[in-house]
Each structure stands twice: as structure tokens, then as C-alpha cells.
Amino acid sequence: MSGNAELLSFTTTDGETLHGLLFRADTSSRPDLALILIHGVAMSFYTGPLPVFAEALAGRGHHAFSVNCRGHDWIARGGDLTAFRGATYENFEDCVLDIDAAIDRLKQAGYARFVLVGHSLGSVKSIYYQGTRQREDVAGVISCSAPRQFYSARREEDPEFEARLADAESRVASGEGEEYLWAPASGALGMFTYRTYVSKYGRHETNDVRPHAAKLGCPLLVTAGEIEAGYFRELAGELADAAGPDNCTCIIVPGSDHFYAGCEAFMIDALDGWLKEKLA
């Protein structure tokens, strides 16, 4: 691990204390710019492909902050440390508060411009965030393998989804929202409260970020793996179409799975090249 890595904490406006690892570049042509890397469902700032990307990109002149959202791990301590958090408990919309706090922490460290880099659910959160906030200090968004997890897509792909969601909605309405169910989460089973399941996959389609991709106000890079499930590549194309060819680059990574295993060098080259081209 880089000797310039620093563990930082940051606190959201609703009192969640989160952590991240800031990899500082030894030299940078953009000293005011930092990447914020946002993990997928039940992952963390130190698991999955993003910390690997962060350290390598710091070696190429990009300051990179790999962070936890409140949905890190399946279950974790949160709030005043007597409450439970994690992917089992998070509300999707709260990602805005998490990313706000990460940006504020980096501003305290002297950075002024930011690129959001998400993987899996973190990609959905990144596009949702900038499409909602439309911050002028966000200079770019990178989406790595965003899943088609919104209501209409789930309904098409999972024949049991409609009944499962209806049951979850009924349980929330009857005051059982904090009870649990096991359900697929982009290919693997996960544990959710009924409240969280409705938040992430409900009929509101809050997390259908295709409309948000059209209003980011900054360049977008989308990637997907050649051998991961087809709906990742499908959404990559839809996001690229929504953003438009002048604003978006789409890369399908040869031979790559969802976690870019064995393809890290390709991805690091691609991310580094895009950053240097679009943010010169």
C-alpha cells in the first residue's frame, strides 16, 4: 500500500460517521482535484476493485479517496454505535448525504474539484447524486458496472419480484418494515429490511438513473465487463445514449467479470487515460 495513504473520517448531516482511505499522489498536474470512489452493495472502502484502482491511480498523479457509504458491509454499527446500518438497513436516497459529507471532508483537506467513481450500486449512487445535485465542482462521473436494479427492470428479469415487492410493501405499511427478507441483489442473495427493499427496488423507480445521466453537467465514463451478466452491458449502453456521444464514453472491458478480476491493469489504463483526456 502507498505510503501516502491516510485514513480519514467524515460525518453526515444526519450524524453518520463514515471512513475512507485517501491516496495522495506524490505529484499531480491537478492538485485541486480528487477522485471519490464509491463501493457497491455490502462492500467497503477496502474491498472490491475500487481500492486497487485508487492506489494505482494515485501512482499516476490522481488523488483518490476510497470511501464507505452507510451501506457498507451487510450489517454494521452506525449512528451513536447502538444502531444498525449497512446494506441491510440503508435507504437509497441517503447516499446523497454520504457523498455530500465525503466532498466536504475533501474540501477541508484542500481539494476543490471532484470526480465521482462508482462500482455497481456505487455507480447508481454516483449518477443519482450528480443528477440530483448538479454540482459545478463535480468535474466528472465514472460508472463501473451499474446494475439495472430499478422496478421495471427487476419485474422483467425476476418472475418472483412482483410478489416479493408487494409483500415488502404490505409489511412496511403494517409496521413490519424493520423485519428481514432474503432476496437477490444483482446476482447474489442479500438480506434486507422490508423498508430497505422498497427503498432500493420500489415502484417509485428513484434509482433508475438513466434520466439523471442526461443532466450531469459534466463528462461521463461508463464501463461494463464483457462476461458479466448482460443487463450490465445493456444499462451501460442506455446510460451512454442518455448522456449523448459528446458527453459520454462507453467501454466494454474484454474478458472482464463484474469485479474486473484479472482486468485491473486494463481498467487502470482506461480510467487514467479518460481522466487525462477529459480533465486536462
Secondary structure as UniProt FT lines:
FT   TURN            3..4
FT   STRAND          5..11
FT   TURN            13..14
FT   STRAND          17..23
FT   TURN            31..32
FT   STRAND          33..38
FT   TURN            41..42
FT   TURN            45..46
FT   HELIX           50..58
FT   TURN            59..61
FT   STRAND          63..67
FT   TURN            70..71
FT   STRAND          76..78
FT   TURN            79..82
FT   STRAND          83..85
FT   TURN            87..89
FT   HELIX           92..94
FT   HELIX           95..108
FT   TURN            109..110
FT   STRAND          113..119
FT   HELIX           121..133
FT   TURN            136..137
FT   STRAND          138..144
FT   HELIX           151..157
FT   TURN            159..160
FT   HELIX           161..173
FT   TURN            174..175
FT   TURN            177..178
FT   STRAND          180..185
FT   TURN            186..187
FT   STRAND          188..193
FT   HELIX           194..201
FT   TURN            203..204
FT   TURN            206..207
FT   HELIX           210..213
FT   TURN            214..215
FT   STRAND          220..225
FT   TURN            226..227
FT   HELIX           230..243
FT   TURN            245..247
FT   STRAND          248..253
FT   TURN            254..255
FT   TURN            258..259
FT   TURN            261..262
FT   HELIX           264..278
//
